[in-house]
Amino acid sequence: MRYGIYELILYFFLYSFLGWCAEIAYAAVRHKKFMNRGFLNGPFCPVYGFGMVLVLIFFGPELDSFLFLALGCGAVAVVLEFFTGALMEKVFHCKWWDYSEYKSNLGGYVCLPFSCLWGIAAAACITFLQPWLRQLFELLPLWVERTVAIILSILCLLDFFAVSWTILRVQKNSRIEGFAAGMQKVSNKVGGAISRSIVKRMTRAFPNLTTEGENSPFTAHQKKAKSEVFAEGCGFYKLFWLFFIGSLLGDLVETVFCRITMGYWMSRSSLVYGHFSVVWGFAVVLLTMMLHRHRDKSDRYIFVFGTVVGGAYEYICSVLSEIVFGAVFWDYSKLPFNLGGRINLLYCFFWGLASVIWIRYVYPPLSRLIEKIPKKPGVWISWILIVFMVFDMLISAMALTRYSARYIGEEPQTVVGEMLDEHFPDARMEKVYPKAIIRAVSGNSAPSQTAE
């Protein structure tokens, strides 16, 4: 089921509002008073809207099992809430929510009870509420959808910038004058009720924002001395090298696995140049960012986490490849316990096993090895490889787009299209992507090669 961009925007705001209502109700029960727990001033919690839009995009009609749908929604919630919480802490130097009191938490950003609750609630919305909403939205003229979507988007962006600007100004001033003086200075300088209202609401709804000490976002943070170690910690350069190495190792593992199970060699690369499986590369980055600080968790915990998140990740990659390129690069329809041919239970277990092996035995020594690269040469080499990988991914995406277009009989409309047809003909694309299945525009699938 495909949705238009304006329709998705309306769903975003609708589910953001419903999420805001749920947060208000939860706060009212817990604190016995009304409390706007949203980041924005308006009645919206964007994280709920983004989550539901992702669910609408990624989980199609083939996901007709409520259990699998709930698991998929829960996995989306884990990833989205984790990275939203981590990003907001990075920007504002404080956790806007903290599940550290729960035993089964990950960095305090996510915890098992709330992720399960989110998954079940989202699955219930998709199963029971979404069909009714879809019928309702179909009654709206297109001009109404566009107008309402544009107006709400503008208001939401203005609200977001107002809140962010106010908090960052308070943070900046409080580093010098203290929290209370910083708030007062911003309020006086802006001279408006909006600024005072934002600060007042934030300090009431999120008491930890005003906590004095090193955990407060308004407390001065001493700048750390610049390290001479290349890619120290889990920053940008470390993650890029893990992506690069993970892409190589993933392609190698898949190639050898196919040789053992199928009896012949074939390409498992995602790109037209080099042996790189970017699905594995991004998976390595995802798992590392979420688990590198939690290596003390039990193997069983990491295995279950990797099984669920890895399965959801592979499912989402399959949907994205079909939406963007009109092609599916793997099909598990002939394997037992599969879901729409996109994932199957056995390979989900492989994701769990790979997570344990990676975080326990591969990541620690590999991280130390990367940090031994001299800093200046490491930066230069990194950017050379970054430029190459970006170029490789862009040219691969363009070649795949033309490959799909040729399948349905579209002639090249530009010089670039002609060059792609010349340098990446069907024979070459079928060699690089031997298991690719091209989807026709009508939605009927027909394999360009025989999928075994």
C-alpha positions as CSV (number, residue, x, y, z in Angstrom):
1,M,0.0,0.0,0.0
2,R,1.6,3.3,-1.1
3,Y,0.9,6.7,0.4
4,G,1.4,10.1,-1.1
5,I,3.7,12.6,0.5
6,Y,1.0,15.0,1.7
7,E,-1.0,12.0,3.1
8,L,2.1,10.9,5.1
9,I,2.5,14.4,6.5
10,L,-1.1,14.4,7.7
11,Y,-0.7,11.0,9.2
12,F,2.5,12.3,10.9
13,F,0.6,15.1,12.6
14,L,-2.4,13.0,13.5
15,Y,-0.3,10.3,15.2
16,S,1.9,13.0,16.8
17,F,-1.3,14.4,18.3
18,L,-2.4,10.9,19.5
19,G,1.0,10.3,21.0
20,W,0.9,13.7,22.7
21,C,-2.5,12.7,24.2
22,A,-1.0,9.4,25.4
23,E,1.9,11.3,27.1
24,I,-0.5,13.8,28.7
25,A,-2.6,10.9,30.1
26,Y,0.4,9.1,31.4
27,A,1.7,12.2,33.1
28,A,-1.7,12.9,34.5
29,V,-1.9,9.5,36.1
30,R,1.7,9.5,37.3
31,H,1.9,13.1,38.6
32,K,-1.8,13.8,39.3
33,K,-1.8,17.0,37.2
34,F,-1.9,18.2,33.6
35,M,1.6,18.5,32.1
36,N,2.6,19.1,28.5
37,R,5.4,16.5,28.2
38,G,6.0,17.3,24.5
39,F,9.2,19.0,23.3
40,L,7.0,21.4,21.2
41,N,4.6,23.9,22.5
42,G,1.8,22.6,20.2
43,P,-0.1,19.4,20.9
44,F,2.4,17.2,19.1
45,C,5.0,14.6,20.0
46,P,6.9,14.2,16.7
47,V,8.7,10.9,17.7
48,Y,5.3,9.2,17.6
49,G,4.5,10.7,14.2
50,F,7.8,9.7,12.8
51,G,7.4,6.2,14.2
52,M,4.0,5.6,12.7
53,V,5.0,7.0,9.3
54,L,8.0,4.6,9.2
55,V,5.6,1.7,10.1
56,L,3.2,2.8,7.3
57,I,6.0,2.9,4.8
58,F,7.9,-0.3,5.8
59,F,5.2,-2.7,6.8
60,G,3.0,-3.5,3.9
61,P,0.0,-5.8,3.4
62,E,2.2,-9.0,3.5
63,L,2.6,-8.4,7.2
64,D,-0.8,-9.7,8.1
65,S,0.2,-11.3,11.4
66,F,-0.6,-9.1,14.4
67,L,2.3,-10.7,16.3
68,F,4.9,-10.0,13.6
69,L,3.5,-6.5,13.1
70,A,3.8,-5.8,16.8
71,L,7.4,-7.1,16.8
72,G,8.2,-5.0,13.8
73,C,6.7,-1.9,15.3
74,G,8.5,-2.6,18.6
75,A,11.8,-2.8,16.7
76,V,11.1,0.5,14.9
77,A,10.3,2.0,18.3
78,V,13.6,0.8,19.8
79,V,15.8,2.2,17.0
80,L,13.8,5.5,16.7
81,E,13.6,6.2,20.4
82,F,17.3,5.2,21.0
83,F,18.7,7.6,18.3
84,T,16.2,10.4,19.1
85,G,17.2,10.2,22.8
86,A,20.9,10.0,22.0
87,L,20.7,13.0,19.5
88,M,18.7,15.2,21.9
89,E,21.2,14.4,24.7
90,K,24.1,15.3,22.3
91,V,22.5,18.6,21.4
92,F,21.0,19.7,24.8
93,H,23.4,17.8,27.1
94,C,20.6,16.1,29.0
95,K,18.3,13.1,28.8
96,W,14.7,14.1,28.1
97,W,13.6,10.7,29.3
98,D,15.5,8.1,31.3
99,Y,14.6,4.4,31.7
100,S,17.7,3.6,33.8
101,E,15.4,2.5,36.6
102,Y,14.2,-0.4,34.5
103,K,16.4,-3.5,34.4
104,S,16.0,-4.2,30.7
105,N,17.1,-0.8,29.4
106,L,19.6,0.3,26.8
107,G,21.5,3.3,27.9
108,G,18.4,4.7,29.6
109,Y,17.0,5.6,26.1
110,V,14.8,2.5,25.6
111,C,13.5,-0.3,27.8
112,L,11.8,-3.5,27.0
113,P,8.4,-2.8,28.7
114,F,7.8,0.5,26.9
115,S,9.1,-0.9,23.6
116,C,6.7,-3.8,23.8
117,L,3.8,-1.4,24.7
118,W,4.7,0.8,21.8
119,G,4.8,-2.2,19.5
120,I,1.4,-3.5,20.6
121,A,-0.2,0.0,20.5
122,A,1.2,0.7,17.0
123,A,0.1,-2.6,15.7
124,A,-3.4,-2.0,17.1
125,C,-3.5,1.4,15.3
126,I,-2.4,-0.1,12.0
127,T,-4.9,-3.0,12.3
128,F,-8.0,-1.3,13.6
129,L,-7.6,2.5,13.2
130,Q,-5.6,2.9,10.0
131,P,-8.1,1.4,7.6
132,W,-10.8,3.8,8.9
133,L,-8.4,6.8,8.6
134,R,-7.5,5.8,5.1
135,Q,-11.1,5.8,4.0
136,L,-11.6,9.2,5.7
137,F,-8.5,10.7,4.1
138,E,-9.7,9.5,0.7
139,L,-12.7,11.8,1.0
140,L,-10.5,14.8,1.3
141,P,-9.8,16.8,-1.9
142,L,-6.1,16.9,-2.8
143,W,-6.0,20.7,-2.4
144,V,-7.2,20.3,1.1
145,E,-4.6,17.7,1.9
146,R,-1.8,20.0,0.5
147,T,-3.0,23.1,2.2
148,V,-3.4,21.5,5.7
149,A,-0.1,19.6,5.4
150,I,1.8,22.7,4.4
151,I,0.3,25.0,7.1
152,L,0.9,22.4,9.8
153,S,4.5,21.8,8.6
154,I,5.3,25.5,8.7
155,L,3.7,26.0,12.2
156,C,5.5,22.9,13.5
157,L,8.9,24.1,12.2
158,L,8.4,27.5,13.7
159,D,7.5,25.9,17.0
160,F,10.5,23.6,16.8
161,F,13.0,26.4,16.1
162,A,11.5,28.6,18.8
163,V,11.8,25.9,21.5
164,S,15.3,24.9,20.3
165,W,16.5,28.5,20.2
166,T,15.2,29.3,23.6
167,I,16.8,26.3,25.3
168,L,20.1,26.8,23.5
169,R,20.2,30.4,24.5
170,V,19.4,29.5,28.2
171,Q,22.1,26.9,28.0
172,K,24.7,29.3,26.6
173,N,23.9,32.0,29.2
174,S,23.8,29.6,32.1
175,R,27.3,28.5,31.4
176,I,28.4,31.9,32.6
177,E,25.7,33.1,34.9
178,G,24.0,30.0,36.2
179,F,20.7,28.4,35.3
180,A,18.2,30.9,36.9
181,A,20.1,34.0,35.7
182,G,20.4,32.4,32.3
183,M,16.7,31.9,32.0
184,Q,15.9,35.4,33.3
185,K,18.4,37.0,30.8
186,V,16.9,35.1,27.8
187,S,13.3,36.1,28.9
188,N,14.3,39.7,29.4
189,K,16.2,39.8,26.1
190,V,13.4,38.3,24.1
191,G,10.9,40.2,26.0
192,G,8.0,38.0,25.1
193,A,5.7,35.6,26.7
194,I,6.7,32.8,24.3
195,S,10.2,32.6,25.7
196,R,9.0,32.7,29.3
197,S,6.3,30.2,28.6
198,I,8.7,27.7,27.0
199,V,11.2,27.9,29.8
200,K,8.5,27.6,32.4
201,R,6.9,24.6,30.7
202,M,10.2,22.8,30.3
203,T,11.2,23.3,33.9
204,R,7.9,22.0,35.1
205,A,7.6,19.1,32.7
206,F,11.2,18.0,32.8
207,P,12.6,18.8,36.3
208,N,15.9,17.2,35.5
209,L,16.7,20.0,33.1
210,T,17.1,22.4,36.1
211,T,19.2,20.0,38.2
212,E,22.5,21.6,39.1
213,G,25.6,19.6,38.5
214,E,27.2,17.8,35.7
215,N,24.0,16.2,34.4
216,S,22.2,19.6,33.8
217,P,22.1,20.8,30.2
218,F,22.7,24.3,31.6
219,T,25.8,23.5,33.5
220,A,29.2,24.4,32.1
221,H,31.0,21.4,30.6
222,Q,34.7,21.5,30.7
223,K,36.2,21.1,27.3
224,K,38.3,17.9,27.0
225,A,41.8,18.2,25.7
226,K,42.1,17.2,22.1
227,S,43.2,13.6,21.9
228,E,46.0,12.5,19.7
229,V,44.4,9.1,19.2
230,F,42.7,8.7,15.8
231,A,39.0,7.7,15.9
232,E,38.9,7.5,19.7
233,G,35.7,6.4,21.3
234,C,32.7,5.8,19.0
235,G,32.7,9.0,16.9
236,F,32.4,9.7,13.2
237,Y,35.7,8.3,12.0
238,K,35.4,5.1,14.1
239,L,31.9,4.5,12.7
240,F,33.0,5.1,9.2
241,W,35.8,2.6,9.4
242,L,33.5,0.1,11.0
243,F,31.0,0.6,8.1
244,F,33.8,0.2,5.6
245,I,35.3,-3.0,7.2
246,G,31.8,-4.3,8.0
247,S,30.8,-4.0,4.3
248,L,33.8,-5.9,3.2
249,L,33.4,-8.6,5.9
250,G,29.7,-8.9,5.2
251,D,30.3,-9.4,1.5
252,L,32.9,-12.0,2.2
253,V,30.7,-13.9,4.7
254,E,27.7,-14.0,2.3
255,T,29.9,-15.0,-0.6
256,V,31.4,-18.0,1.3
257,F,28.0,-18.9,2.7
258,C,26.4,-19.0,-0.7
259,R,29.4,-21.1,-2.0
260,I,28.9,-23.6,0.8
261,T,25.1,-23.8,0.6
262,M,24.5,-23.5,-3.1
263,G,27.7,-25.0,-4.5
264,Y,28.9,-22.1,-6.7
265,W,30.4,-18.6,-6.4
266,M,28.3,-15.5,-7.0
267,S,28.4,-11.8,-6.3
268,R,26.8,-10.6,-3.1
269,S,28.0,-7.0,-3.4
270,S,25.6,-4.1,-3.0
271,L,27.8,-1.8,-5.2
272,V,29.0,-1.9,-8.8
273,Y,32.6,-1.2,-7.8
274,G,34.3,-3.3,-5.2
275,H,33.1,-6.1,-2.9
276,F,30.9,-4.2,-0.4
277,S,27.7,-5.2,1.2
278,V,26.4,-1.9,2.5
279,V,23.5,-3.6,4.3
280,W,26.1,-5.3,6.5
281,G,28.0,-2.1,6.8
282,F,25.1,-0.1,8.1
283,A,24.0,-3.0,10.3
284,V,27.5,-2.9,12.0
285,V,27.2,0.8,12.6
286,L,23.7,0.4,14.0
287,L,24.5,-2.4,16.4
288,T,27.8,-0.7,17.5
289,M,26.1,2.6,18.3
290,M,23.4,0.8,20.3
291,L,25.5,-1.8,22.1
292,H,29.1,-0.7,22.4
293,R,28.5,0.8,25.9
294,H,26.6,-2.3,27.0
295,R,29.0,-5.1,26.4
296,D,28.4,-6.1,30.0
297,K,24.9,-7.3,29.1
298,S,24.5,-11.1,28.9
299,D,25.0,-13.0,25.6
300,R,21.3,-14.0,25.7
301,Y,20.2,-10.3,25.9
302,I,22.5,-9.3,23.0
303,F,21.3,-12.3,21.0
304,V,17.6,-11.5,21.4
305,F,18.2,-7.8,20.8
306,G,20.2,-8.6,17.6
307,T,17.6,-11.1,16.4
308,V,14.7,-8.7,16.7
309,V,16.5,-5.5,15.5
310,G,18.5,-7.3,12.8
311,G,15.3,-8.9,11.4
312,A,13.5,-5.6,11.4
313,Y,16.5,-3.9,9.8
314,E,16.7,-6.5,7.0
315,Y,12.9,-6.2,6.4
316,I,13.1,-2.4,6.2
317,C,16.1,-2.6,3.8
318,S,14.1,-5.0,1.5
319,V,11.2,-2.6,1.5
320,L,13.4,0.4,0.8
321,S,15.2,-1.3,-2.1
322,E,11.8,-2.1,-3.7
323,I,10.5,1.4,-3.2
324,V,13.6,3.3,-4.4
325,F,15.0,0.9,-7.1
326,G,12.0,-1.2,-8.0
327,A,14.0,-4.3,-7.2
328,V,14.2,-6.9,-4.4
329,F,17.7,-8.3,-3.8
330,W,16.9,-11.3,-1.8
331,D,13.8,-13.6,-1.6
332,Y,13.2,-16.1,1.2
333,S,9.8,-17.2,0.0
334,K,11.0,-20.8,-0.3
335,L,12.3,-20.9,3.2
336,P,10.1,-21.8,6.2
337,F,8.9,-19.2,8.7
338,N,9.5,-16.4,6.2
339,L,7.7,-13.0,6.2
340,G,6.7,-11.9,2.7
341,G,10.0,-13.4,1.5
342,R,11.8,-10.4,3.0
343,I,13.1,-12.1,6.2
344,N,12.9,-15.6,7.8
345,L,13.4,-16.9,11.3
346,L,16.6,-18.8,10.6
347,Y,18.4,-15.7,9.2
348,C,17.0,-13.6,12.1
349,F,18.8,-16.0,14.4
350,F,21.9,-15.4,12.4
351,W,21.6,-11.7,13.1
352,G,21.4,-12.5,16.8
353,L,24.4,-14.7,16.6
354,A,26.3,-12.2,14.5
355,S,25.5,-9.5,17.1
356,V,27.0,-11.5,19.9
357,I,30.2,-12.4,17.9
358,W,30.6,-8.8,16.8
359,I,30.1,-7.0,20.1
360,R,32.0,-9.6,22.1
361,Y,34.9,-10.7,19.9
362,V,35.3,-8.6,16.8
363,Y,34.5,-5.0,17.8
364,P,36.9,-4.6,20.8
365,P,40.2,-5.7,18.9
366,L,39.0,-4.0,15.7
367,S,38.4,-0.8,17.6
368,R,41.8,-0.9,19.1
369,L,43.4,-1.6,15.7
370,I,41.6,1.4,14.1
371,E,42.8,3.7,16.9
372,K,46.4,2.7,16.1
373,I,46.2,4.4,12.7
374,P,48.3,7.7,12.8
375,K,45.9,10.6,13.3
376,K,46.7,12.9,10.3
377,P,47.1,10.1,7.7
378,G,44.0,8.5,9.2
379,V,41.9,11.6,8.6
380,W,43.1,11.9,5.0
381,I,42.6,8.2,4.2
382,S,39.2,8.3,5.8
383,W,38.0,11.2,3.5
384,I,39.4,9.6,0.4
385,L,37.5,6.4,1.2
386,I,34.4,8.4,2.1
387,V,34.4,10.2,-1.3
388,F,34.9,6.8,-3.0
389,M,32.1,5.1,-1.1
390,V,29.7,8.0,-1.7
391,F,30.5,8.0,-5.4
392,D,30.2,4.2,-5.6
393,M,26.8,4.3,-3.8
394,L,25.5,7.1,-6.1
395,I,26.6,5.4,-9.3
396,S,25.2,2.1,-8.1
397,A,21.9,3.7,-7.3
398,M,21.7,5.4,-10.7
399,A,22.7,2.1,-12.5
400,L,20.0,0.2,-10.6
401,T,17.4,2.8,-11.4
402,R,18.2,2.5,-15.1
403,Y,18.3,-1.3,-14.8
404,S,14.7,-1.2,-13.5
405,A,13.6,1.3,-16.1
406,R,15.0,-0.8,-18.9
407,Y,13.1,-3.8,-17.6
408,I,9.8,-2.0,-18.1
409,G,10.9,-0.6,-21.5
410,E,11.7,3.0,-20.6
411,E,14.2,4.6,-23.0
412,P,17.0,6.9,-21.6
413,Q,15.9,10.5,-21.6
414,T,19.3,12.1,-20.9
415,V,22.9,11.7,-21.8
416,V,23.5,10.3,-18.3
417,G,20.9,7.6,-18.9
418,E,22.6,6.7,-22.2
419,M,26.0,6.5,-20.5
420,L,24.5,4.3,-17.8
421,D,23.0,2.0,-20.4
422,E,26.4,1.7,-22.1
423,H,28.6,1.1,-19.1
424,F,26.1,-0.9,-17.0
425,P,24.1,-3.1,-19.4
426,D,21.8,-5.9,-18.3
427,A,24.5,-8.5,-18.5
428,R,26.8,-6.6,-16.1
429,M,24.0,-5.8,-13.7
430,E,22.9,-9.4,-13.6
431,K,26.4,-10.5,-12.8
432,V,26.7,-8.0,-9.9
433,Y,23.1,-8.6,-8.7
434,P,22.3,-12.2,-9.7
435,K,19.4,-12.6,-7.2
436,A,17.7,-9.3,-8.0
437,I,14.0,-9.4,-8.8
438,I,12.6,-6.5,-10.7
439,R,9.2,-5.3,-9.8
440,A,7.0,-4.0,-12.6
441,V,5.2,-0.7,-12.3
442,S,1.8,-2.5,-12.2
443,G,2.9,-4.2,-9.0
444,N,3.2,-7.7,-10.6
445,S,6.6,-9.1,-10.0
446,A,8.6,-10.9,-12.6
447,P,12.1,-12.1,-12.0
448,S,14.9,-10.9,-14.3
449,Q,16.7,-14.0,-13.4
450,T,15.6,-17.3,-11.9
451,A,15.6,-16.9,-8.1
452,E,16.6,-20.1,-6.4
